[in-house]
């Protein structure tokens, strides 16, 4: 089991960042590695709904929403389907994104953490890290004041 963790401070109010992150279908709006998202079993805030993501490399992955808390500003999901011939084979992928107000006004801290079972630790760390980094940078570009 490995863990991939990325975090950043965003110069925007936590509530504003959370409004975008909590939308399970909005990832293409803030993550350049995602080209398209389609919700199944919606709406996009219903636990158990799935988003079918098309990545920049053309691969299609399906995530299932497992938790959503407005009070804690956390969203959690798991991967339930991935390409058969993926370059980063993995099992038991569970991720959480958390938005927390920072001490400074109009700033927040965003953490994206995943635990992953894989035999290809370096490749999985690299790919997941690249997706997380692109997402956090995308949130900054889109939301910073």
N, C-alpha and C positions, 0 to 999 in steps of 0.2 A: 504494500500500500504506500503510495506517495501522496504528498500534499503539494499543491501549487497555490501560491499566495501572492497577490498583488494588492497594493493600496496606494492611494494618493489623496492629496488635499485639493479640493475644487473651490475656486473663488465664486461660490454661488450658495444661496441658502439651501439647507438640507431638504426642505419641503419641495423646492423647485426641482432638485436633482431626483428626489424620490418619485415625484410625479411621472418622470420619464422612465426611470428604472423599473418601477412597479408594473408598467405596461408590458406584459409578457410578449406582446407582438411587436413592440417598437424597436427591437434590437437593430434592425437595419438603419434606423435613424441616427444611431450613435456608435455603431461599431462597423468600421470599414471592411472587416473580414466577412461580413454578412451581406449578401445581395438581396435576399428575399426571406420573408417569414409568413407562414400561413398557419392560422389557428384551427385546430380540430377540437371538437368537444367543447367549444367556447361557451361563454365569453372568455376573454384573455385573463381574467382575474379569478376564474373558477379553478379550485384545486382539482387536479386530475386532467385539466385541459392539456393539449399538446401543441407545441409549435414545431412546424416543419421548416427547418432553416436550410437555405441554399447558400453555401460559402463561396468565397472568391475563387476557389479552385474548382468549383462546380459540384463538389460533394454535397450530399443531402443528409442531414442529421435530424433526429427527432428528439426533442426535450419534453419532459412532462413536468408540469408545475406541481411541486410537492408541498410548498408552504408559502404563505404571503401574510405578512403582518404590517399593517399600517402603523400600529403603535410602536413597534420596534424597527420599522423601516427596513425589513429584510424580505428577500425573495429567495426561494430555494427551488432547485430543479434537479432532475436526473436525466441522463441520456438513456433513452429506451430503444433507439434504433440508430445504426450508423452504417456506412458503406461496408459491404463484405470485404473488400480489398483495401481497406483504409491503411494509410502509411503509419498510423499511430493506433494500433489495436489496444483496446482497453475494456475493462468491465467495471461495474460498480462505481460509476462516476456520479458523484453527488457534489453540487455546488451551492454556495450561498453568497449573495451580494447584500452588503449592509451599508446603509447610509447613516452617518451620525453627525449631528451638529458639532462644529468645532468651537473652541473657546473664542476665537475671533469672530466678530459679526460678519454675516454673509459669506461664511466659509463652512465647508463640511468635509468629512473624512469618508471616503468610500473604500471598502474592502471587498475583494472578490477572492473567495477561497474554494478550492475543490479538493476532494479526496478521490483517488483513482487507483484501481487495481490494474496493474499492467506488468508485462514482462519487458516492455520497451521503455524503461523509465526516462532515459534521456530524450528520446523522440517525443514522448508524451509531454514531458515538462516543457520542451521547446515549443511545441504546437499550442498547448493550452496557454502558456505564458504569452505567446504572440497574440492570441485572441484576446486575452485579458488586457494586455498592454494597449492594443488597438482600441478596445472598448473604453478604457479609462481615459485615454487621450481624446477619444471622440466625445465623451461626456464633457471634458474640459472645453474643447473647441465649441461645442454647441451651447454650453450653459454658463460659462464664466462671464461675470459682469465686468 
